[in-house]
Amino acid sequence: PFGAASFTPANLSLLSVEQALADYAALLLALPAELGCRSARPSVDPSRPLCDTVLFGGSYGGMLAAWHRVRYPHLSLGAVASGAPVDFYDGVQSRFAAAVNRTFAVYGGKGSGCSSALQAALAAADAATPSQLVAAGVRPCDPMGGDAVERYVFYARGAMASTAMLDYPYQSRFVGLLPPNPVRRACGDLLAPGEPLRRLHSAVLRLVNGTGALRCVDLRAELVGGRPGWWADGSDLGVQSWNYQACTELPLEPITSDGFGFYPEASGKQAAQLADRCADRFGVRPRPGWMGLAFGHGADYRHHSNLLFVENDKDPWQIGTESVASGGSVRRFVAAGGAHHQDLRFPSPLDAPGVSAARRVVEETVRGWLELNPRGSPARAV
């Protein structure tokens, strides 16, 4: 919100989950004056009227919607959180990788062996040398250092994870320009004849270079790296803003792959590297246990109310709500055949039946919340 000055220490201190939730709380309190709506629910403070409000969010927005119900349950009727990994803490890395592999196995083409080809290609990248990366077509933006292979593997894993996440049945521009069914397209690359590293990089380029404008891959930016001061002109505040949050409250969600991907760093060495780079870049270190303490883990959501988590089974981030304890008015629904918060996107004739079913569940759930209005008068959803 402060342009190039957003990254001064004083302004960065405002970039937190807690501040975002408080800002939304202030917004909800301002709605009666702005919209003229009134809730039939009694207010603890008669001088503070409320509107009947239902919260919706996808991805990070879905996380905020769920956390708002945890922190400010008195300000809304309920929340629909789609693709919202609220329980994504240390220990999930292997399950996340398995979820990526599953999407490639199930949606890469029946009997294609794509998941096996992906794992073999990533293993080949792990064992490669910098010169072999160059021979496979990898064009780094800077000379490769001693950790270039590790950075490239992280870059490739992020790209493949985001390809799975974004496997919509139609062309999309949500993150980058992607064709319909990008997992199937990537599998075509991974299963083509030729050397595994070159096939892997072709699949990576489908995500990061859909427009053909990318001239090199920025390996230095992996794990919150990059050139000192490269964001100071305010040209890339989205990536840097998110990485600041990965350096504080969301350490398993750093941006990868030239800003097109996300991938959780491994425990141990990679986590330590990320913490050191956070200290160099922003003067902070991650607090890996804070969010679980402040907002709870999946099983703790049984203590809350009126929360609907919607997941789509192509999306590897769905593992971040697997542990949510459904019961009472807290529910989790998984849409077969859907990609990242596809249920919140405009309907398409190409949507899988599971995505359409998810939208019906959302509608039925929200209708139920609105019927809690004791006077039966229509409520305004915002």
N, C-alpha and C positions, 0 to 999 in steps of 0.2 A: 504493500500500500504506500510505501515511501519512495518508490522508484529506486534509483541507484543508491539512495541512503538507507535502503532496507537492511543492509548488512552492517550497519554500525552496531556496536555492542548493545547500546540502549534499545534500539529497535528490534534487534534479534531476540532480546529477552521477552518480547511479546509473542514470539512464534512458538506456541505450545498448544497442546490439546486442550488444556484447562482454559486458556485464554479464548480459544475458538468456541468452546462450549459456553463460556460466560458471555461472549458476544452474541451468540444465538439466544441465550436467555434474555438478554437486553432487548433483542429484536422481538421476541415473543411478548414481552411486557409492553412493547410499543404498539403492537398490532391493534388493540382496541381503539386507540386514538386515530391510527392511520386508516383503518378499514371500517370502523363503526360496528364491529362485531362484538357480541357479548356471549359468554358461556352461561348455561343454566346451572352449572356446578357452583356450589357455594365456595367462596374464596375465604381463606383464612384472614386475609386483610381486605375489608370492603373497599378500601381506597386503591386497591390494586386489581382491577378487573382483568379478566383473561378472555381470549377467544378459544373455542374448541379447535384444537390444532392437532393434526396428525403429521408426523415427521417421516420423510422419505429420504433415502440416500443410497448411493452405490459406491463401492470401493471405499476410499477414505471417507467420503461423505456418509456411507453406510455405517462405518465405524463410529463417526461422530453422532449419528442418529441414535445408535444403540447406547453409546456412552452418555448421551443426553438423558436417556431414560434412567440411567444409573444415577446420575448426579442431580438432575432436575426433574424428577418424575411428576411433580405437581404442576408443571407448565405445559404438558401435552397429554393427549388421550392415548397415544401409542406411537410406535415407530416401526417402519418397514426398512430393514437393513439388508441390502442385496450385495453379495460379493464382498462382505465386510469381515475380514479376518481378525476378530477381536481377541482371539486366543492364539496368537502367533509369537511364541516365545522360544527360547533356547530348547533344543531337542526336536524341533519340527523339521530340521533340514532334510533328513533322510525321507520323511513322509512327503515333503514337498517334491523332492526329486522323483519319488515313486509316482506321485500324482501326474507330473509332467509325462513320464514314460507311459502311464496308462492312457492319457489322451492320444499320444502318438500311436499306441497299440490299437486302441478302439476306433479312432477316427482317421487313421492314416491310410485306410484301405484294407478291406477284409483280407486277412491272410498274407499281408504284404511283408511282414517282418520288419516294419519301420522302426518300432521301438528298439529292437535289437540293433538295427543299423545305426540309430542315434547313439546308443550307448557305446557301440564299437568306435564310432567316429569321435566321441568325446574322450574315450580312452586313448585313441591315437593322438589327439591333441595334447592330452596330459603328458604323453611320452615324447612329444615332438621337441625339436630344437628351434630357435628363432629362424634359422635359415630354412628349415622345412616349412615353417609358417609362411615365409615369403614365397617359397616355391609353390605353395598351395593357393597363392593369390591374395594373401593378407597384406594390405598396404597400410602400415601404421603411419600416424601423423607425425611421429617423432622417432628418432633412432631407438631400436629395441634395447632395453636394459636387461639385466640379469633375471628380472621377474616377468619378462614379457610373456612367457608361455603361461604362467599362472594367471596373468591378467587377461590374456586372450581366452583361456578356458572359462573364466568367470564371465567375460563378455558373451561368449557363445552360449553358455548356460542361461544367461539372462534373456538372450534373444529367443532361444527355444522355449523357455518358460512363457514368455510373452506371446509367442506364436500360438501356444496351446491356449492361453488365456483369451486370446482374441480370435478364436476359431469360429467366427460368424459365418453363416451360410451365404452372405452377400458381401459385396465390396464395402470396406469401411475405412474411415479416416480418423478413428478414435484416437489412436496413438500415432500411426503413420499410415501411408497408403498401402492397404493390403487387399489382395484379391479375395474372392469368395473361397471359403474352405482352405485357409492358408496352411493348415497342418497337412492336408493332402498334397498341396503343392510342395511344401518342404520335404515331404516324404518322397516325392518324385526326384528331388535332388539327392536325398540321402541314399536312395536305392539305385541311382544311376551308375553306369560303369565308371570306373576310375578310382583314384586314390582317395581314401576316406577323408583326409583333411580338406581336400579341395571340395568334396561333396558337402562336408559340413559347412564350409565357408559360403558355398552357394546358397545353402538353406538359411544361413544367418543373414545374408544380404537381402533375402526376400523381405525380411522385417525391417532392417535398418536403412535400406536403400530402394524403397519402392518407387521413389520419384526419379532415381538415377542421379540425384544431386550430390550424394556423399562421395567425396574424392578419397577419403582415408578413414581409418578407424582409430578413434582416440583411446588407446589402451591406457594412457596415463590417467584418464579420468575414472578408471575402475576403483572400487572401494574408496570412494570419496577422495580420489586423487585429483590431478589436474594441475594446470599451470598457476602459480601464485598470482592472484589478482586478476585472473581471466574473466571473473564475473563482475569486476568493479564498475564496469560501464553500464550495468543493469541489463545486459542483452540476454542473459540466461537465468533470470531469477527463478523460474519455475523449477529447474533442476536443482539449483543451489538451495532454494527454500526447502524442497523435500529432503535433500541430503542433510540439511541442518537438523531436521526432525529425526532423520536416521542416526544422527550423531547425539541425540538427546534421548527421546522417548521411544523411538521406533527403530532400534538398531538392526533388526533383521530384514529391513526393507530398503537397502540403498539402491539408488538408480544405477543401471548398468547400460551397456550397449548403445553408447552415444545418445542417451536419454530415452531410448525406446524400450528398455527392459527394466525389470526388477529381479533381484535374486538374493536369497538369504546367505550371508557369509557363513562359513564353517566355524564351529567352535574352535578355540585354541589359537593357532597362528593367525588365521584370517581375521578373527575377531580382534585380536591384539593389533594387527595392522590397521584395521578400520579405526580403532580407538586412537591410535597414534596420529593417523591422518586427520581425524576429527580435531584433535588438539592443535595440529599445525594449521588447519584450514580455518577453524572457527573458535579455537580456544576453549573447547568443551570436550567432555568425554561422555560416552553413552551411559545411561542408567538402565541397564537391562532388566532389573527387577521392579522398576517403579510402576509401570502400567499395570502389571499383574496385581500389585499391592493396592494401587489407587482405584482400579476398576474391576478387579477380580479376574479369575480364569473362567473357562467355559462352564464348569460345574456350578460356579457361583451365581450364574444367571437365573437359577431357580428361585432366588430371593427377590427377583424383579418381576415386573408385570408388563403386559401389553407390548410384547416384542415379537416380531416375526422376522426371522432370518431366512432369506431366500438365497440358495446357492444354485449354481449351474454346473453340471458334472464335468464339462470340459475344462473348467477353470481350476488350475491347481491351488489357487488361494482358498478354495473351499475347505481345505483341511483346517483353516483357522477358526472354523465353527463346529468341527466334528464333535468336540467335547461339550458343546452347549447342551445342558440338561433341559430337554423339552418337558413341559409340564405346566399345568395351570394355563396361564395366558401367554406363556413363552413357548414358541414353536419354531422348528427348523424344517424347511421344505427344500428338497433338491430336485431341480428340473433336469430331466434326462435330455441330452442333446443340446444343451444351452451353453453359451460362452459367458464371459465376464458380465455380470448384471444385465444379461440380455433381456430379462423380464421387464426392465425399466426402459428399454429402447422402444421406439415405435414398432407396432406390430408389422409383421411381414408375412406374406404367403409362404415364405421359405422357413419360417420358424418351426422348430420341432414341436410335436404335440406336448412334450413336457414343459416347454416354455409357455405355451398357451395355458396349460394347467396351472402353472405358477401364477400367472396373472389372475386367474379365477380365484385362487387361494388368497391372493392379496386383496382382491375386491371383497370377497366374503369376510375376510378378517377385519378390514377397515369398516365395513358396514356394521359388523358386530360391535366394534368400539364406539361408533357413532350412536348406536342404539342405547349406549349407556346413559345418554342424555335423559334425565328423568322426566323432562317435559315433552320429549318426543319431537321437539322442533329441530329443523335441519341445522346441522353444524357446518361451519366453513372449514375446509381442509386447506392448509397453506403449505 
